[in-house]
Amino acid sequence: MKNIFLLAFALVTLNTTAQVADTTVTDCNANTNSIYAVLASGKPLIIASKGFDCSNCKSTAAALQTWASQNKSDVEVWGAMTFTYSGNTPTCTNVSSWVSTYSWTDIFTFLDSGRHWFKNGTPRYYVYDPADSTIAYEGNRQATALSTASSLVSSVSVDELKQPKFLASGGDGLITLFNIPEASTIEVMSLTGQVVERYETLAPAKTASINIYESTPQIYVVRLNSAGAAPQQIKVLVQ
């Protein structure tokens, strides 16, 4: 009965409390960044979904840049750009004009051509927590997004900022590990506690992948055991 409860709980809370999957984006100058790269540095991340043709997005753009400039040592801000109402395909010319108009020199701005962060209109804000790689806020209020990110800065200790954070992301038939400490053992377990795969390392590693040979999507628990540290556990969904 306990195992059934755990499975049901994990399925219900996956979208709201589970660690987010890593996403890599590239701006119009071929600069690449990823969610995990930011979170591993200890900084909260704000992603603002903005529309080139959205009046509210325009009216709040300058304030977002001012805040990003004042807080860039503690928080990273991205701008995921699209069209809200128009059916036109967004281009780098649109991005260049936006960045120039609103002086977005401290906001990593890129085309969200696939509308990954677009949900029922813009603006929409996502705040990612570096402590556990979850979404701390998702909504349309810029002020709430900024205050949430500010509150997360104080929750990250000096030691956490110095050491890249161990992260795990589920994907298509595999689990990707990030920032693996030295002398570590990583176990991939089912929700019933069965060890499915095991990975061991003697030296630190930035990334590693573990193949999961299952035909149906499942939630797994990734447990890290490393010398001199308490065990860490992360839930991931492998599809």
VEXVORO-619196 format. One record per residue (C-alpha): residue in one letter; x, y, z. Coordinates in steps of 0.2 Angstrom, whole numbers, always signed. Layout:
REM residues N
<site><residu>A</residu><c1>X</c1><c2>Y</c2><c3>Z</c3></site>
...
This chain:
REM residues 239
<site><residu>M</residu><c1>+0</c1><c2>+0</c2><c3>+0</c3></site>
<site><residu>K</residu><c1>+14</c1><c2>+12</c2><c3>+4</c3></site>
<site><residu>N</residu><c1>+22</c1><c2>+9</c2><c3>-13</c3></site>
<site><residu>I</residu><c1>+6</c1><c2>+13</c2><c3>-22</c3></site>
<site><residu>F</residu><c1>+4</c1><c2>+29</c2><c3>-12</c3></site>
<site><residu>L</residu><c1>+21</c1><c2>+35</c2><c3>-17</c3></site>
<site><residu>L</residu><c1>+18</c1><c2>+31</c2><c3>-35</c3></site>
<site><residu>A</residu><c1>+1</c1><c2>+41</c2><c3>-35</c3></site>
<site><residu>F</residu><c1>+9</c1><c2>+55</c2><c3>-25</c3></site>
<site><residu>A</residu><c1>+24</c1><c2>+57</c2><c3>-38</c3></site>
<site><residu>L</residu><c1>+12</c1><c2>+57</c2><c3>-53</c3></site>
<site><residu>V</residu><c1>+1</c1><c2>+70</c2><c3>-46</c3></site>
<site><residu>T</residu><c1>+16</c1><c2>+82</c2><c3>-40</c3></site>
<site><residu>L</residu><c1>+28</c1><c2>+79</c2><c3>-55</c3></site>
<site><residu>N</residu><c1>+22</c1><c2>+94</c2><c3>-64</c3></site>
<site><residu>T</residu><c1>+23</c1><c2>+106</c2><c3>-49</c3></site>
<site><residu>T</residu><c1>+37</c1><c2>+100</c2><c3>-38</c3></site>
<site><residu>A</residu><c1>+48</c1><c2>+89</c2><c3>-48</c3></site>
<site><residu>Q</residu><c1>+65</c1><c2>+95</c2><c3>-54</c3></site>
<site><residu>V</residu><c1>+63</c1><c2>+103</c2><c3>-71</c3></site>
<site><residu>A</residu><c1>+71</c1><c2>+95</c2><c3>-86</c3></site>
<site><residu>D</residu><c1>+86</c1><c2>+104</c2><c3>-93</c3></site>
<site><residu>T</residu><c1>+83</c1><c2>+115</c2><c3>-108</c3></site>
<site><residu>T</residu><c1>+97</c1><c2>+123</c2><c3>-119</c3></site>
<site><residu>V</residu><c1>+94</c1><c2>+139</c2><c3>-129</c3></site>
<site><residu>T</residu><c1>+104</c1><c2>+149</c2><c3>-142</c3></site>
<site><residu>D</residu><c1>+102</c1><c2>+167</c2><c3>-145</c3></site>
<site><residu>C</residu><c1>+104</c1><c2>+176</c2><c3>-162</c3></site>
<site><residu>N</residu><c1>+123</c1><c2>+178</c2><c3>-159</c3></site>
<site><residu>A</residu><c1>+125</c1><c2>+160</c2><c3>-157</c3></site>
<site><residu>N</residu><c1>+128</c1><c2>+161</c2><c3>-138</c3></site>
<site><residu>T</residu><c1>+121</c1><c2>+145</c2><c3>-130</c3></site>
<site><residu>N</residu><c1>+115</c1><c2>+144</c2><c3>-112</c3></site>
<site><residu>S</residu><c1>+105</c1><c2>+131</c2><c3>-102</c3></site>
<site><residu>I</residu><c1>+94</c1><c2>+130</c2><c3>-87</c3></site>
<site><residu>Y</residu><c1>+105</c1><c2>+118</c2><c3>-78</c3></site>
<site><residu>A</residu><c1>+121</c1><c2>+129</c2><c3>-81</c3></site>
<site><residu>V</residu><c1>+113</c1><c2>+143</c2><c3>-72</c3></site>
<site><residu>L</residu><c1>+106</c1><c2>+134</c2><c3>-58</c3></site>
<site><residu>A</residu><c1>+122</c1><c2>+124</c2><c3>-55</c3></site>
<site><residu>S</residu><c1>+130</c1><c2>+141</c2><c3>-53</c3></site>
<site><residu>G</residu><c1>+119</c1><c2>+144</c2><c3>-38</c3></site>
<site><residu>K</residu><c1>+109</c1><c2>+158</c2><c3>-46</c3></site>
<site><residu>P</residu><c1>+90</c1><c2>+158</c2><c3>-47</c3></site>
<site><residu>L</residu><c1>+84</c1><c2>+160</c2><c3>-65</c3></site>
<site><residu>I</residu><c1>+70</c1><c2>+171</c2><c3>-72</c3></site>
<site><residu>I</residu><c1>+63</c1><c2>+167</c2><c3>-89</c3></site>
<site><residu>A</residu><c1>+51</c1><c2>+180</c2><c3>-96</c3></site>
<site><residu>S</residu><c1>+40</c1><c2>+175</c2><c3>-110</c3></site>
<site><residu>K</residu><c1>+37</c1><c2>+191</c2><c3>-120</c3></site>
<site><residu>G</residu><c1>+28</c1><c2>+195</c2><c3>-136</c3></site>
<site><residu>F</residu><c1>+34</c1><c2>+207</c2><c3>-149</c3></site>
<site><residu>D</residu><c1>+16</c1><c2>+213</c2><c3>-151</c3></site>
<site><residu>C</residu><c1>+11</c1><c2>+213</c2><c3>-133</c3></site>
<site><residu>S</residu><c1>+8</c1><c2>+230</c2><c3>-126</c3></site>
<site><residu>N</residu><c1>+10</c1><c2>+224</c2><c3>-108</c3></site>
<site><residu>C</residu><c1>+26</c1><c2>+216</c2><c3>-112</c3></site>
<site><residu>K</residu><c1>+32</c1><c2>+232</c2><c3>-119</c3></site>
<site><residu>S</residu><c1>+27</c1><c2>+243</c2><c3>-105</c3></site>
<site><residu>T</residu><c1>+36</c1><c2>+232</c2><c3>-92</c3></site>
<site><residu>A</residu><c1>+52</c1><c2>+228</c2><c3>-103</c3></site>
<site><residu>A</residu><c1>+62</c1><c2>+243</c2><c3>-97</c3></site>
<site><residu>A</residu><c1>+59</c1><c2>+239</c2><c3>-79</c3></site>
<site><residu>L</residu><c1>+64</c1><c2>+221</c2><c3>-81</c3></site>
<site><residu>Q</residu><c1>+81</c1><c2>+227</c2><c3>-88</c3></site>
<site><residu>T</residu><c1>+84</c1><c2>+239</c2><c3>-74</c3></site>
<site><residu>W</residu><c1>+80</c1><c2>+225</c2><c3>-61</c3></site>
<site><residu>A</residu><c1>+91</c1><c2>+213</c2><c3>-71</c3></site>
<site><residu>S</residu><c1>+106</c1><c2>+225</c2><c3>-71</c3></site>
<site><residu>Q</residu><c1>+104</c1><c2>+229</c2><c3>-53</c3></site>
<site><residu>N</residu><c1>+103</c1><c2>+210</c2><c3>-48</c3></site>
<site><residu>K</residu><c1>+114</c1><c2>+202</c2><c3>-61</c3></site>
<site><residu>S</residu><c1>+127</c1><c2>+196</c2><c3>-48</c3></site>
<site><residu>D</residu><c1>+114</c1><c2>+186</c2><c3>-40</c3></site>
<site><residu>V</residu><c1>+100</c1><c2>+182</c2><c3>-52</c3></site>
<site><residu>E</residu><c1>+100</c1><c2>+178</c2><c3>-71</c3></site>
<site><residu>V</residu><c1>+86</c1><c2>+184</c2><c3>-82</c3></site>
<site><residu>W</residu><c1>+81</c1><c2>+177</c2><c3>-99</c3></site>
<site><residu>G</residu><c1>+69</c1><c2>+184</c2><c3>-112</c3></site>
<site><residu>A</residu><c1>+60</c1><c2>+170</c2><c3>-122</c3></site>
<site><residu>M</residu><c1>+53</c1><c2>+180</c2><c3>-137</c3></site>
<site><residu>T</residu><c1>+38</c1><c2>+176</c2><c3>-148</c3></site>
<site><residu>F</residu><c1>+23</c1><c2>+184</c2><c3>-156</c3></site>
<site><residu>T</residu><c1>+7</c1><c2>+184</c2><c3>-145</c3></site>
<site><residu>Y</residu><c1>-6</c1><c2>+188</c2><c3>-157</c3></site>
<site><residu>S</residu><c1>+2</c1><c2>+188</c2><c3>-174</c3></site>
<site><residu>G</residu><c1>+4</c1><c2>+173</c2><c3>-185</c3></site>
<site><residu>N</residu><c1>+21</c1><c2>+179</c2><c3>-191</c3></site>
<site><residu>T</residu><c1>+37</c1><c2>+169</c2><c3>-188</c3></site>
<site><residu>P</residu><c1>+48</c1><c2>+178</c2><c3>-176</c3></site>
<site><residu>T</residu><c1>+65</c1><c2>+183</c2><c3>-182</c3></site>
<site><residu>C</residu><c1>+82</c1><c2>+189</c2><c3>-176</c3></site>
<site><residu>T</residu><c1>+78</c1><c2>+206</c2><c3>-183</c3></site>
<site><residu>N</residu><c1>+63</c1><c2>+207</c2><c3>-171</c3></site>
<site><residu>V</residu><c1>+75</c1><c2>+202</c2><c3>-157</c3></site>
<site><residu>S</residu><c1>+88</c1><c2>+215</c2><c3>-162</c3></site>
<site><residu>S</residu><c1>+75</c1><c2>+228</c2><c3>-162</c3></site>
<site><residu>W</residu><c1>+68</c1><c2>+223</c2><c3>-145</c3></site>
<site><residu>V</residu><c1>+85</c1><c2>+223</c2><c3>-137</c3></site>
<site><residu>S</residu><c1>+89</c1><c2>+240</c2><c3>-144</c3></site>
<site><residu>T</residu><c1>+73</c1><c2>+248</c2><c3>-140</c3></site>
<site><residu>Y</residu><c1>+73</c1><c2>+242</c2><c3>-122</c3></site>
<site><residu>S</residu><c1>+92</c1><c2>+241</c2><c3>-119</c3></site>
<site><residu>W</residu><c1>+91</c1><c2>+223</c2><c3>-114</c3></site>
<site><residu>T</residu><c1>+110</c1><c2>+222</c2><c3>-111</c3></site>
<site><residu>D</residu><c1>+108</c1><c2>+211</c2><c3>-96</c3></site>
<site><residu>I</residu><c1>+95</c1><c2>+199</c2><c3>-101</c3></site>
<site><residu>F</residu><c1>+99</c1><c2>+184</c2><c3>-112</c3></site>
<site><residu>T</residu><c1>+86</c1><c2>+186</c2><c3>-126</c3></site>
<site><residu>F</residu><c1>+82</c1><c2>+172</c2><c3>-138</c3></site>
<site><residu>L</residu><c1>+69</c1><c2>+167</c2><c3>-150</c3></site>
<site><residu>D</residu><c1>+56</c1><c2>+155</c2><c3>-142</c3></site>
<site><residu>S</residu><c1>+51</c1><c2>+149</c2><c3>-160</c3></site>
<site><residu>G</residu><c1>+43</c1><c2>+133</c2><c3>-153</c3></site>
<site><residu>R</residu><c1>+34</c1><c2>+143</c2><c3>-139</c3></site>
<site><residu>H</residu><c1>+41</c1><c2>+132</c2><c3>-125</c3></site>
<site><residu>W</residu><c1>+37</c1><c2>+145</c2><c3>-112</c3></site>
<site><residu>F</residu><c1>+22</c1><c2>+152</c2><c3>-120</c3></site>
<site><residu>K</residu><c1>+6</c1><c2>+148</c2><c3>-111</c3></site>
<site><residu>N</residu><c1>-11</c1><c2>+156</c2><c3>-115</c3></site>
<site><residu>G</residu><c1>-3</c1><c2>+173</c2><c3>-119</c3></site>
<site><residu>T</residu><c1>+11</c1><c2>+184</c2><c3>-113</c3></site>
<site><residu>P</residu><c1>+19</c1><c2>+190</c2><c3>-103</c3></site>
<site><residu>R</residu><c1>+22</c1><c2>+175</c2><c3>-92</c3></site>
<site><residu>Y</residu><c1>+36</c1><c2>+172</c2><c3>-80</c3></site>
<site><residu>Y</residu><c1>+45</c1><c2>+157</c2><c3>-73</c3></site>
<site><residu>V</residu><c1>+57</c1><c2>+157</c2><c3>-58</c3></site>
<site><residu>Y</residu><c1>+68</c1><c2>+142</c2><c3>-56</c3></site>
<site><residu>D</residu><c1>+75</c1><c2>+138</c2><c3>-39</c3></site>
<site><residu>P</residu><c1>+94</c1><c2>+133</c2><c3>-38</c3></site>
<site><residu>A</residu><c1>+91</c1><c2>+124</c2><c3>-22</c3></site>
<site><residu>D</residu><c1>+81</c1><c2>+110</c2><c3>-29</c3></site>
<site><residu>S</residu><c1>+79</c1><c2>+114</c2><c3>-48</c3></site>
<site><residu>T</residu><c1>+60</c1><c2>+117</c2><c3>-47</c3></site>
<site><residu>I</residu><c1>+49</c1><c2>+131</c2><c3>-53</c3></site>
<site><residu>A</residu><c1>+46</c1><c2>+142</c2><c3>-38</c3></site>
<site><residu>Y</residu><c1>+34</c1><c2>+154</c2><c3>-47</c3></site>
<site><residu>E</residu><c1>+25</c1><c2>+153</c2><c3>-64</c3></site>
<site><residu>G</residu><c1>+12</c1><c2>+167</c2><c3>-68</c3></site>
<site><residu>N</residu><c1>+9</c1><c2>+184</c2><c3>-77</c3></site>
<site><residu>R</residu><c1>+15</c1><c2>+195</c2><c3>-63</c3></site>
<site><residu>Q</residu><c1>+32</c1><c2>+203</c2><c3>-66</c3></site>
<site><residu>A</residu><c1>+33</c1><c2>+210</c2><c3>-48</c3></site>
<site><residu>T</residu><c1>+30</c1><c2>+193</c2><c3>-40</c3></site>
<site><residu>A</residu><c1>+43</c1><c2>+185</c2><c3>-51</c3></site>
<site><residu>L</residu><c1>+56</c1><c2>+197</c2><c3>-46</c3></site>
<site><residu>S</residu><c1>+52</c1><c2>+196</c2><c3>-28</c3></site>
<site><residu>T</residu><c1>+52</c1><c2>+177</c2><c3>-28</c3></site>
<site><residu>A</residu><c1>+69</c1><c2>+177</c2><c3>-36</c3></site>
<site><residu>S</residu><c1>+76</c1><c2>+189</c2><c3>-24</c3></site>
<site><residu>S</residu><c1>+69</c1><c2>+178</c2><c3>-9</c3></site>
<site><residu>L</residu><c1>+78</c1><c2>+163</c2><c3>-17</c3></site>
<site><residu>V</residu><c1>+95</c1><c2>+172</c2><c3>-17</c3></site>
<site><residu>S</residu><c1>+96</c1><c2>+172</c2><c3>+2</c3></site>
<site><residu>S</residu><c1>+92</c1><c2>+153</c2><c3>+3</c3></site>
<site><residu>V</residu><c1>+108</c1><c2>+148</c2><c3>-6</c3></site>
<site><residu>S</residu><c1>+123</c1><c2>+146</c2><c3>+5</c3></site>
<site><residu>V</residu><c1>+140</c1><c2>+152</c2><c3>+1</c3></site>
<site><residu>D</residu><c1>+146</c1><c2>+134</c2><c3>+0</c3></site>
<site><residu>E</residu><c1>+133</c1><c2>+130</c2><c3>-12</c3></site>
<site><residu>L</residu><c1>+138</c1><c2>+145</c2><c3>-23</c3></site>
<site><residu>K</residu><c1>+156</c1><c2>+138</c2><c3>-23</c3></site>
<site><residu>Q</residu><c1>+152</c1><c2>+120</c2><c3>-28</c3></site>
<site><residu>P</residu><c1>+142</c1><c2>+116</c2><c3>-44</c3></site>
<site><residu>K</residu><c1>+126</c1><c2>+107</c2><c3>-39</c3></site>
<site><residu>F</residu><c1>+123</c1><c2>+89</c2><c3>-43</c3></site>
<site><residu>L</residu><c1>+108</c1><c2>+88</c2><c3>-55</c3></site>
<site><residu>A</residu><c1>+99</c1><c2>+74</c2><c3>-65</c3></site>
<site><residu>S</residu><c1>+87</c1><c2>+76</c2><c3>-79</c3></site>
<site><residu>G</residu><c1>+76</c1><c2>+62</c2><c3>-87</c3></site>
<site><residu>G</residu><c1>+74</c1><c2>+61</c2><c3>-106</c3></site>
<site><residu>D</residu><c1>+70</c1><c2>+49</c2><c3>-120</c3></site>
<site><residu>G</residu><c1>+76</c1><c2>+33</c2><c3>-114</c3></site>
<site><residu>L</residu><c1>+90</c1><c2>+40</c2><c3>-103</c3></site>
<site><residu>I</residu><c1>+95</c1><c2>+50</c2><c3>-87</c3></site>
<site><residu>T</residu><c1>+108</c1><c2>+63</c2><c3>-89</c3></site>
<site><residu>L</residu><c1>+118</c1><c2>+68</c2><c3>-74</c3></site>
<site><residu>F</residu><c1>+127</c1><c2>+85</c2><c3>-71</c3></site>
<site><residu>N</residu><c1>+141</c1><c2>+90</c2><c3>-59</c3></site>
<site><residu>I</residu><c1>+145</c1><c2>+73</c2><c3>-52</c3></site>
<site><residu>P</residu><c1>+156</c1><c2>+74</c2><c3>-37</c3></site>
<site><residu>E</residu><c1>+172</c1><c2>+63</c2><c3>-35</c3></site>
<site><residu>A</residu><c1>+171</c1><c2>+46</c2><c3>-26</c3></site>
<site><residu>S</residu><c1>+152</c1><c2>+45</c2><c3>-30</c3></site>
<site><residu>T</residu><c1>+140</c1><c2>+31</c2><c3>-32</c3></site>
<site><residu>I</residu><c1>+123</c1><c2>+35</c2><c3>-41</c3></site>
<site><residu>E</residu><c1>+109</c1><c2>+23</c2><c3>-41</c3></site>
<site><residu>V</residu><c1>+93</c1><c2>+24</c2><c3>-52</c3></site>
<site><residu>M</residu><c1>+79</c1><c2>+16</c2><c3>-42</c3></site>
<site><residu>S</residu><c1>+61</c1><c2>+12</c2><c3>-46</c3></site>
<site><residu>L</residu><c1>+48</c1><c2>+20</c2><c3>-34</c3></site>
<site><residu>T</residu><c1>+47</c1><c2>+3</c2><c3>-26</c3></site>
<site><residu>G</residu><c1>+65</c1><c2>+4</c2><c3>-21</c3></site>
<site><residu>Q</residu><c1>+72</c1><c2>-8</c2><c3>-34</c3></site>
<site><residu>V</residu><c1>+89</c1><c2>-3</c2><c3>-41</c3></site>
<site><residu>V</residu><c1>+88</c1><c2>-2</c2><c3>-60</c3></site>
<site><residu>E</residu><c1>+105</c1><c2>+5</c2><c3>-64</c3></site>
<site><residu>R</residu><c1>+121</c1><c2>+10</c2><c3>-55</c3></site>
<site><residu>Y</residu><c1>+135</c1><c2>+22</c2><c3>-60</c3></site>
<site><residu>E</residu><c1>+151</c1><c2>+25</c2><c3>-50</c3></site>
<site><residu>T</residu><c1>+165</c1><c2>+37</c2><c3>-53</c3></site>
<site><residu>L</residu><c1>+182</c1><c2>+41</c2><c3>-44</c3></site>
<site><residu>A</residu><c1>+185</c1><c2>+58</c2><c3>-52</c3></site>
<site><residu>P</residu><c1>+173</c1><c2>+73</c2><c3>-54</c3></site>
<site><residu>A</residu><c1>+163</c1><c2>+73</c2><c3>-70</c3></site>
<site><residu>K</residu><c1>+153</c1><c2>+87</c2><c3>-78</c3></site>
<site><residu>T</residu><c1>+140</c1><c2>+76</c2><c3>-86</c3></site>
<site><residu>A</residu><c1>+136</c1><c2>+57</c2><c3>-89</c3></site>
<site><residu>S</residu><c1>+122</c1><c2>+48</c2><c3>-96</c3></site>
<site><residu>I</residu><c1>+113</c1><c2>+32</c2><c3>-90</c3></site>
<site><residu>N</residu><c1>+103</c1><c2>+22</c2><c3>-102</c3></site>
<site><residu>I</residu><c1>+86</c1><c2>+16</c2><c3>-96</c3></site>
<site><residu>Y</residu><c1>+79</c1><c2>+1</c2><c3>-106</c3></site>
<site><residu>E</residu><c1>+60</c1><c2>+3</c2><c3>-103</c3></site>
<site><residu>S</residu><c1>+46</c1><c2>+4</c2><c3>-116</c3></site>
<site><residu>T</residu><c1>+34</c1><c2>+15</c2><c3>-106</c3></site>
<site><residu>P</residu><c1>+37</c1><c2>+31</c2><c3>-97</c3></site>
<site><residu>Q</residu><c1>+41</c1><c2>+29</c2><c3>-78</c3></site>
<site><residu>I</residu><c1>+47</c1><c2>+40</c2><c3>-64</c3></site>
<site><residu>Y</residu><c1>+63</c1><c2>+35</c2><c3>-56</c3></site>
<site><residu>V</residu><c1>+73</c1><c2>+41</c2><c3>-41</c3></site>
<site><residu>V</residu><c1>+91</c1><c2>+45</c2><c3>-43</c3></site>
<site><residu>R</residu><c1>+101</c1><c2>+43</c2><c3>-27</c3></site>
<site><residu>L</residu><c1>+118</c1><c2>+51</c2><c3>-26</c3></site>
<site><residu>N</residu><c1>+130</c1><c2>+44</c2><c3>-12</c3></site>
<site><residu>S</residu><c1>+147</c1><c2>+53</c2><c3>-11</c3></site>
<site><residu>A</residu><c1>+161</c1><c2>+54</c2><c3>+2</c3></site>
<site><residu>G</residu><c1>+158</c1><c2>+66</c2><c3>+16</c3></site>
<site><residu>A</residu><c1>+141</c1><c2>+71</c2><c3>+11</c3></site>
<site><residu>A</residu><c1>+123</c1><c2>+66</c2><c3>+15</c3></site>
<site><residu>P</residu><c1>+114</c1><c2>+56</c2><c3>+1</c3></site>
<site><residu>Q</residu><c1>+104</c1><c2>+66</c2><c3>-12</c3></site>
<site><residu>Q</residu><c1>+88</c1><c2>+60</c2><c3>-21</c3></site>
<site><residu>I</residu><c1>+80</c1><c2>+67</c2><c3>-36</c3></site>
<site><residu>K</residu><c1>+64</c1><c2>+61</c2><c3>-45</c3></site>
<site><residu>V</residu><c1>+65</c1><c2>+61</c2><c3>-64</c3></site>
<site><residu>L</residu><c1>+53</c1><c2>+56</c2><c3>-78</c3></site>
<site><residu>V</residu><c1>+60</c1><c2>+45</c2><c3>-92</c3></site>
<site><residu>Q</residu><c1>+50</c1><c2>+43</c2><c3>-107</c3></site>
